[in-house]
Amino acid sequence: MGGMKVDISGFEEMRKQWENTRGNFDDFLRGFLIKEALRVLAKTKKLTPTTSNGMGGVLRSSWQISNVVIRGSEILVYIYNPMKYASYVEYGHVQNRRWVPGHWDGGVFIYEPGAKTGMMLSEKWIPGAKMCTIALQEIEERMPAHFNAEFKKWVKSMGVGK
């Protein structure tokens, strides 16, 4: 009986491409998540309120993102603000009744420690601005489409399926 010769060089090339692709997928995923986190960060900063006189951009400029963190099967990027009062602005808080020393200059109250004039704040609920929550929801809605587009580009750049 005669033997049969089969050329499997194409399979070997495909196996090498697959190994290369698998090794680079983590890098692709990390890069994708950082891009998405930067989108959330930009939107959050845009939505972060400042004071009525245009001052107070400290909270807005303090938003940050972490590096990609892998915990078991979870891959995370944290978006955070180290300012102590950031969570109060995000989620809301109770304003306690208290005296605030200072004075009014036009329509703007100027805080002045030790002043004999000022204003009495009444107790009430101050709703949160939800700037990060809203930004995250908006970006999450578009994330599958962003992922599909980026993944297709990445696969093409890897030379898979040529």
C-alpha positions as CSV (number, residue, x, y, z in Angstrom):
1,M,0.0,0.0,0.0
2,G,1.1,3.5,-0.7
3,G,1.4,6.2,1.9
4,M,-0.4,9.5,1.9
5,K,1.4,12.8,2.4
6,V,-0.4,15.6,4.3
7,D,1.0,19.1,4.5
8,I,0.2,20.5,8.0
9,S,2.4,23.5,7.8
10,G,-0.7,25.7,7.7
11,F,-1.9,24.2,11.0
12,E,1.4,24.8,12.6
13,E,1.3,28.5,11.5
14,M,-2.2,28.8,12.9
15,R,-1.2,27.2,16.2
16,K,1.7,29.8,16.5
17,Q,-0.7,32.6,15.8
18,W,-3.1,31.4,18.4
19,E,-0.3,31.1,21.0
20,N,0.8,34.6,20.2
21,T,-2.7,36.0,20.4
22,R,-3.4,34.3,23.7
23,G,-0.3,35.9,25.2
24,N,-1.2,39.4,24.0
25,F,-4.9,39.3,24.9
26,D,-4.2,40.4,28.5
27,D,-2.4,43.4,27.2
28,F,-5.3,44.2,24.9
29,L,-7.8,43.9,27.7
30,R,-5.8,46.1,30.1
31,G,-5.5,48.8,27.4
32,F,-9.2,48.6,26.6
33,L,-10.2,48.9,30.2
34,I,-7.9,51.9,30.7
35,K,-9.4,53.6,27.6
36,E,-12.9,53.0,29.0
37,A,-11.9,54.3,32.5
38,L,-10.5,57.4,30.9
39,R,-13.9,58.0,29.2
40,V,-15.6,57.6,32.6
41,L,-13.1,59.9,34.2
42,A,-13.5,62.7,31.5
43,K,-17.3,62.4,31.8
44,T,-17.2,62.4,35.6
45,K,-15.0,65.5,35.7
46,K,-17.4,67.3,33.3
47,L,-20.4,66.5,35.5
48,T,-18.7,67.4,38.8
49,P,-20.2,70.6,40.1
50,T,-18.2,73.6,41.2
51,T,-19.4,76.4,43.4
52,S,-21.8,78.9,42.0
53,N,-19.1,81.6,41.7
54,G,-17.1,79.3,39.4
55,M,-14.6,78.5,42.1
56,G,-14.1,75.1,43.7
57,G,-12.6,73.1,40.9
58,V,-10.6,71.1,43.4
59,L,-13.1,68.3,43.5
60,R,-13.3,68.2,39.8
61,S,-9.6,68.0,39.2
62,S,-9.0,65.4,42.0
63,W,-10.7,62.5,40.1
64,Q,-8.3,59.7,39.3
65,I,-8.2,56.1,38.0
66,S,-6.1,53.2,39.2
67,N,-4.0,50.8,37.2
68,V,-5.8,47.6,36.1
69,V,-6.2,45.2,39.0
70,I,-6.8,41.5,38.5
71,R,-8.4,39.6,41.4
72,G,-9.2,36.0,40.5
73,S,-11.6,36.2,37.6
74,E,-12.3,39.9,38.1
75,I,-10.5,42.6,36.2
76,L,-11.0,46.0,37.7
77,V,-10.1,49.7,37.3
78,Y,-11.0,52.0,40.1
79,I,-12.3,55.5,39.6
80,Y,-11.9,57.5,42.8
81,N,-11.6,60.9,44.3
82,P,-9.4,61.3,47.4
83,M,-11.2,64.5,48.6
84,K,-13.0,63.8,52.0
85,Y,-16.2,65.3,50.8
86,A,-16.4,63.6,47.4
87,S,-18.8,60.9,48.6
88,Y,-21.2,63.5,50.0
89,V,-21.3,65.3,46.7
90,E,-21.7,62.0,44.8
91,Y,-24.4,60.3,47.0
92,G,-25.9,63.2,49.0
93,H,-25.9,64.0,52.7
94,V,-27.8,65.6,55.5
95,Q,-26.9,69.2,56.1
96,N,-27.1,69.7,59.9
97,R,-28.5,72.9,61.4
98,R,-25.5,75.1,62.3
99,W,-24.1,78.6,62.3
100,V,-21.6,79.5,59.5
101,P,-19.6,82.7,60.1
102,G,-19.0,85.0,57.2
103,H,-20.6,87.7,55.1
104,W,-22.4,88.1,51.8
105,D,-20.7,89.8,48.9
106,G,-23.4,90.4,46.3
107,G,-25.0,87.0,45.8
108,V,-22.1,85.0,47.1
109,F,-21.5,84.0,50.7
110,I,-17.9,84.3,51.8
111,Y,-16.9,82.0,54.7
112,E,-14.9,83.9,57.3
113,P,-13.9,82.0,60.5
114,G,-14.5,84.1,63.6
115,A,-16.8,86.7,61.9
116,K,-19.7,88.0,64.0
117,T,-22.0,87.9,61.0
118,G,-23.0,84.8,59.0
119,M,-25.9,82.5,58.3
120,M,-27.8,79.7,60.0
121,L,-28.1,76.6,57.9
122,S,-31.3,74.6,58.3
123,E,-31.3,70.8,58.5
124,K,-32.2,69.3,55.2
125,W,-31.2,66.5,52.8
126,I,-28.8,67.6,50.1
127,P,-29.2,65.3,47.1
128,G,-26.1,63.9,45.4
129,A,-24.9,65.0,42.0
130,K,-24.2,61.4,41.0
131,M,-21.5,62.6,38.6
132,C,-19.5,59.3,38.7
133,T,-22.6,57.1,38.8
134,I,-24.1,58.8,35.7
135,A,-20.8,58.7,33.8
136,L,-20.3,55.1,34.6
137,Q,-23.8,54.2,33.4
138,E,-23.4,56.1,30.1
139,I,-20.0,54.5,29.3
140,E,-21.2,51.0,30.4
141,E,-24.1,51.2,27.9
142,R,-21.6,51.8,25.0
143,M,-18.9,49.5,26.3
144,P,-20.0,46.3,24.3
145,A,-19.9,48.3,21.0
146,H,-16.6,49.8,21.9
147,F,-15.2,46.4,22.8
148,N,-16.4,44.8,19.6
149,A,-14.8,47.5,17.5
150,E,-11.5,47.4,19.4
151,F,-11.4,43.6,19.5
152,K,-11.9,43.4,15.7
153,K,-9.0,45.9,15.2
154,W,-6.8,43.9,17.6
155,V,-7.5,40.6,16.0
156,K,-6.8,42.0,12.6
157,S,-3.5,43.5,13.9
158,M,-2.5,40.1,15.3
159,G,-2.8,38.6,11.8
160,V,-5.3,36.0,12.9
161,G,-7.4,34.5,10.2
162,K,-5.3,35.6,7.3
